[in-house]
Amino acid sequence: MQLNIVEQGDIVKIEIQEERMDAHNSGDLKEQMLQLFDEGKCHLIINLAAVRFVDSSGLGALVSGFKNASARDGSLKLCCLQPQVRSMFELTRLHRVFEIFATIEEALDSF
């Protein structure tokens, strides 16, 4: 999975540079987040601007990251969801679990 990772203070911005987040690549995101948590980086923003499709594996990777961040007194926030991806979060009621922001700036300002 193509990821662009930028650290900004104690916040890590992860931009997913794939159109699909599915069983073929969501494991990569999960591993990357676990590595960041192991390094003590517990405040993540996931930028989903490029993602046009997400399946249950992709959602599972994000939920796993959310649980790991919460367990470390951190946070995992999402931003820039495409309409199709946003509707998947609403369908699964995960929009009630995650903090979702329209822009990366709004997500950064929420810390």
The 8 nearest C-alpha neighbors of each residue, nearest first, counted from 0:
[[1, 24, 27, 2, 17, 28, 25, 16],
 [0, 2, 16, 17, 15, 3, 14, 27],
 [3, 1, 15, 16, 14, 4, 0, 13],
 [2, 4, 14, 13, 15, 5, 1, 16],
 [5, 3, 13, 12, 2, 14, 6, 11],
 [6, 4, 12, 11, 7, 13, 3, 14],
 [5, 7, 11, 10, 8, 12, 4, 9],
 [8, 6, 10, 11, 9, 5, 12, 107],
 [7, 9, 10, 6, 11, 5, 40, 42],
 [8, 10, 7, 11, 40, 42, 6, 41],
 [11, 9, 42, 7, 8, 43, 6, 12],
 [10, 12, 6, 43, 5, 7, 42, 44],
 [11, 13, 44, 5, 4, 43, 45, 6],
 [14, 12, 4, 45, 3, 46, 44, 15],
 [15, 13, 46, 3, 2, 45, 16, 4],
 [14, 16, 2, 17, 47, 46, 13, 1],
 [15, 17, 1, 2, 49, 14, 18, 3],
 [16, 18, 19, 15, 50, 49, 1, 0],
 [19, 17, 50, 51, 49, 52, 20, 16],
 [20, 18, 52, 17, 50, 53, 21, 51],
 [19, 21, 53, 57, 25, 52, 24, 54],
 [20, 22, 57, 54, 56, 23, 25, 24],
 [21, 23, 56, 24, 25, 57, 20, 26],
 [24, 22, 21, 25, 26, 20, 56, 0],
 [23, 25, 26, 0, 27, 22, 21, 20],
 [24, 26, 57, 28, 27, 21, 22, 20],
 [27, 25, 29, 28, 24, 30, 60, 22],
 [28, 26, 30, 25, 29, 24, 0, 31],
 [29, 27, 31, 25, 26, 30, 32, 60],
 [28, 30, 26, 32, 60, 27, 31, 33],
 [31, 29, 33, 27, 28, 32, 26, 34],
 [32, 30, 28, 34, 33, 29, 27, 35],
 [31, 33, 35, 29, 34, 30, 28, 36],
 [34, 32, 36, 30, 35, 31, 37, 29],
 [33, 35, 37, 31, 32, 36, 30, 38],
 [36, 34, 38, 32, 40, 37, 33, 31],
 [35, 37, 33, 39, 40, 38, 34, 41],
 [36, 38, 34, 39, 35, 33, 40, 32],
 [39, 37, 35, 36, 40, 34, 41, 33],
 [40, 38, 36, 37, 41, 35, 71, 34],
 [41, 39, 36, 35, 38, 42, 9, 11],
 [40, 42, 73, 68, 36, 39, 43, 74],
 [43, 41, 74, 10, 73, 75, 40, 11],
 [44, 42, 75, 11, 10, 12, 74, 41],
 [43, 45, 76, 12, 77, 75, 13, 11],
 [44, 46, 77, 13, 14, 12, 76, 47],
 [47, 45, 14, 78, 48, 79, 13, 77],
 [46, 48, 50, 80, 79, 49, 15, 78],
 [49, 47, 79, 80, 50, 46, 81, 78],
 [50, 48, 18, 47, 16, 17, 51, 15],
 [51, 49, 18, 47, 19, 48, 17, 52],
 [50, 52, 18, 19, 81, 84, 49, 83],
 [53, 51, 19, 50, 84, 20, 18, 54],
 [52, 54, 20, 57, 21, 19, 84, 58],
 [55, 53, 21, 57, 56, 58, 20, 52],
 [54, 56, 58, 57, 59, 53, 21, 22],
 [57, 55, 59, 22, 58, 21, 54, 60],
 [56, 58, 21, 20, 25, 60, 54, 59],
 [57, 59, 55, 61, 56, 60, 62, 54],
 [60, 58, 56, 62, 57, 61, 55, 63],
 [59, 61, 63, 57, 29, 58, 62, 25],
 [60, 62, 64, 58, 63, 59, 65, 57],
 [63, 61, 65, 59, 64, 60, 58, 66],
 [62, 64, 60, 66, 61, 65, 59, 67],
 [65, 63, 61, 67, 62, 66, 68, 60],
 [64, 66, 62, 68, 75, 63, 67, 69],
 [67, 65, 69, 63, 64, 68, 70, 62],
 [66, 68, 64, 70, 69, 65, 63, 71],
 [67, 69, 73, 74, 65, 71, 41, 70],
 [70, 68, 72, 66, 73, 71, 67, 74],
 [69, 71, 67, 68, 72, 66, 73, 65],
 [70, 72, 68, 69, 73, 67, 41, 36],
 [73, 71, 69, 70, 68, 74, 41, 42],
 [74, 72, 41, 68, 42, 69, 71, 75],
 [75, 73, 42, 68, 69, 43, 41, 76],
 [74, 76, 43, 65, 44, 42, 68, 77],
 [77, 75, 44, 98, 99, 45, 43, 97],
 [78, 76, 99, 45, 44, 46, 100, 98],
 [77, 79, 100, 46, 99, 101, 102, 80],
 [78, 80, 48, 101, 102, 47, 46, 81],
 [81, 79, 47, 48, 85, 78, 84, 82],
 [80, 82, 84, 83, 85, 51, 48, 79],
 [81, 83, 85, 84, 86, 80, 51, 87],
 [84, 82, 86, 85, 81, 51, 87, 52],
 [83, 85, 87, 81, 86, 82, 80, 52],
 [84, 86, 82, 88, 87, 83, 80, 81],
 [85, 87, 89, 83, 88, 84, 90, 82],
 [88, 86, 90, 84, 89, 85, 91, 83],
 [89, 87, 93, 85, 94, 91, 86, 90],
 [88, 90, 92, 86, 87, 91, 94, 93],
 [89, 91, 87, 92, 88, 86, 93, 85],
 [90, 92, 88, 93, 89, 87, 94, 86],
 [93, 91, 89, 94, 90, 95, 88, 96],
 [92, 94, 88, 96, 95, 91, 89, 97],
 [95, 93, 88, 92, 96, 97, 89, 99],
 [96, 94, 93, 92, 97, 98, 89, 88],
 [97, 95, 93, 94, 98, 92, 62, 65],
 [98, 96, 94, 99, 95, 93, 76, 77],
 [97, 99, 76, 77, 100, 96, 94, 95],
 [98, 100, 77, 78, 97, 76, 101, 94],
 [101, 99, 78, 102, 106, 105, 77, 79],
 [100, 102, 79, 78, 105, 99, 103, 80],
 [103, 101, 104, 105, 79, 100, 78, 106],
 [102, 104, 106, 105, 78, 107, 79, 46],
 [105, 103, 107, 102, 106, 108, 101, 100],
 [106, 104, 108, 102, 107, 103, 100, 109],
 [105, 107, 103, 109, 104, 108, 100, 102],
 [108, 106, 104, 109, 105, 110, 103, 44],
 [107, 109, 105, 106, 110, 104, 103, 102],
 [110, 108, 106, 107, 105, 104, 100, 76],
 [109, 108, 107, 106, 10, 42, 74, 105]]
